């Protein structure tokens, strides 16, 4: 008798500037999931925020799909109606209760704790970090504060709000004078290097702020750091483990969106050529950073290694890229865990975390 397959709701797309990256990541996950174990239900979230169930085929990950209203879907926040609610034109619905949600969503309205909060209300198991880790991991200011509080080294930075820039730009330009050029001007809540500018002199600061401010109300300015760019993948819940470090060698001004996803010109050294003590130190720092934000499931931690072999934490990505060229799965492959086995483990961790949360009392005696 054939065993019943586990249903995986694969969320992708989303209301984010990283929508296209999500399509690529989800396609890779879709192709790698073992069909002997899983029934995969692709669910597209459009740029407008509409949810659609899609066919179990690769065309579902095209950037301009043909959508039909009969395929509309929603997730009720009411845990008594737990699952995916498939709407239809006649006003009826089909409920799919037994699913594990795999939110392969990058950036705002997906990686930032919003979708995670919805899934918590619905009492559905899901892959990856919870609400707190997702939101803190998305906000570069709070993230760095969490790292510093636990004793990790972070590079010099300052931040301000878009409204402050409009009200008093001279004050922020004065603060810039204490920074070391080049500086990197970033929206605080975005990834995949979207909206980031490398600024080499004060005259380039205003245009960079305008770009960053078009993506977020909070802008971060980071001093450039001379060092090797390392990345470490983390996997686990209460007892996380870290992969071997990899190194990114950029052939652009910095490792930006074009080089990551369009030009494919950066060198990825997997694993990085490092002394054993530095390898172990990088892995330990990555695990500490993961714990600092209360991570669960997975994350990728980006580091700098200075000439003095000092490790500086740049940021944590709570839903790193899963494309065919992405570092997160490649690092695990180099550490001995294949892509399909990695996905198996992530789904196991999702169930483990969900079951653990069911032990929490939500009513007073």
C-alpha positions, 0 to 999 in steps of 0.5 A: 500500500502506498504511503500517504505523502506529506503535503507541502505548501510552497509559498513564493513571490510576494509583495517585495522588490525581491519577488523575482528572486523568490520565484527562482528560489522556489523553483529550485526547492520545487525541483529538489523535493522528493516526490516519493515523500511529498505532494507539493502545492505551489502557492503564488503571492502576487506583487499585489498580495493576492494568493493563488494555488498553482499547478504542480509543474515548473510553469507555475514559477514563470514571472508572468503567469496566467491566473484564474479567480477559481484558483484564489486561496487564503489562510484563515487566521482562525486556528479552528479552520486550520489550513489552506482555504481554496476559494471558488467562483460559486462561493464555496471552499475546500479546506486543506488542513494537513500541510507544512508551509514552506515560505520561500519568500524574500524581503518585505511581507514574507521574510520579515515576520508578517507571513510568519505571524499569520501562520502562527495565528493559523497554527500551521507548521512552517519552515524557518525562523519565527516572528521575532527572528524574522523581523529582527533579522530583516531590520539591519539596525535591530539586528546589529544591536542584538549582535552587539548585545551578545558580544559579537563585533559589528562594523561602524554604522549609523541610521536615520529615518526618511522623515529626518532626512527630509526635515534636516539633511544637514544634520545627517551630512554632519554625522556622515563626516565621521564615517570612513569612505566608501560607505554603503547606504541601505534600506534597513529592511530589504535583502538581495542587495536591493536599494544598496549604493556604494558611496565613495564621496559626500557628493554621492550620498544624497542620490544614494539616500533617495534610492534607499528611502524609496524602499524603506523609511529607515536608512542604514549607513555602514562604513566600508570594511577591508576584509574577505567576505565569508558566508556560513549556513546555519541549520537547527532549532535549539541546537543549531549547527553551522556549515563550512564557511564559503567566500565571495570574491566580487568582481564588481564594486560590491556584491550587488543584485546584478552580480548575484542574480544577473551577471553571475560573475562573482567567484564563490569559493566553497569551502573557503581556503582558511586555517582550521582555527578561523573556520571553527571561529567563523562557525561559532560566530554564525551560531552565536548570531543565529541564537542572538535573534532567536533563530530556528530552522535556517539562516545564512550569516554573512561575515567579514574576515579582516587582515588581523583575522578578526571576524566582524558580523555583517548580517543574518538572512533568515530566508536565504536564497535557494537558487541553483547558485545560492550559497546556503545549499551549496555550503551544506553540500560542501559540508556533506548534506545534499540539497534534497536531504537539506530540505528533508531536514528543514521540514523535520525542524518545522514539525519539531518546532511546531510540536514544541510550541503546542506545549505552551499554555495559552490559558490561565488555570 
